[in-house]
Amino acid sequence: MVNAYSLISVEPGKTAEIFKKIKKIDGVKSTECVAGPYDIVARIDVDSLEKLTKAVFSDIRNISGVTNTTTLIVVEI
């Protein structure tokens, strides 16, 4: 299992619209709007790195209005 947080920046005025779209993406388990340098934080839980790559690069980054993503992969220590 691969778990990650995607920190997402969006164009002004598009947060609510993009938030709704991100919530529907396969593997996205939770989504929160936040204040600070990012606008949305999405928790992604998938079976493989390939599925994480698809969720971030093909699904999230291709939403019109998404300007930047930073993805943090959870590691076991």
N, C-alpha and C positions, 0 to 999 in steps of 0.2 A: 504494500500500500504506500502511495506517495501522498503526503499532505503538504500543502503550501498555502501561503497567504499572498494574494496579489493586491498590491497597493496601486490604485488607479487614479489618474488625473483626467479630468474632462473639461471640455469647453464650458465657459460660464453659461448658465441657464439650461444646461442639458443634463444635470445630475439626476433628476427624477426619472427622466425618460431612459437614460442609460442604466440606472439602477434596476429598473424593471426588466430590461433585456438581460442583464448579467445574471439575475436571479434564476432565469430559465435555462441557463447553459448547463449541459451535462457535466456533472462532477462538482458544481458549485453547491456547497452545503449550507453556507450562510453568507449574507451580504449586509454590510453596514455602511451608512453614510457617516463620514467623519469630518471634523474641522481640522485644519492644518495644511501641510504641504500636499496632501492627497485628499481626494473627494470621496472615494469609495474603497472599502477593504472587503475582499472576497476570500472566503475560506474554501479551498479546493481540495477534495479528497478523491483520488483516482487510483486505478490499479497499476499504472506504469508511468514512466517519464514521457513516453510517447503521447499518452493521453493528456498529461499536464501540458506538454508543448502544444497540442492541438487546442486545448482550452484557452491558453494564453495567446498564442500567436494567431490561430485561425479564428477563434471565436471572439475573445475580448478585444484584441487589438484591431479587429476588422469592424467594430461598431463605430459608425460615424459619430464623431465628437469625442472619442477617446484620444487623448493627446500623449499619454505616457503611462507605462506600467513598470513596476518594480516587483519582482516575484521572489519571495523568501521561502525556500524549501525547508520544512521541518526536519531536523536531524535528531537521532537518538544519541544520548551521551551516557 
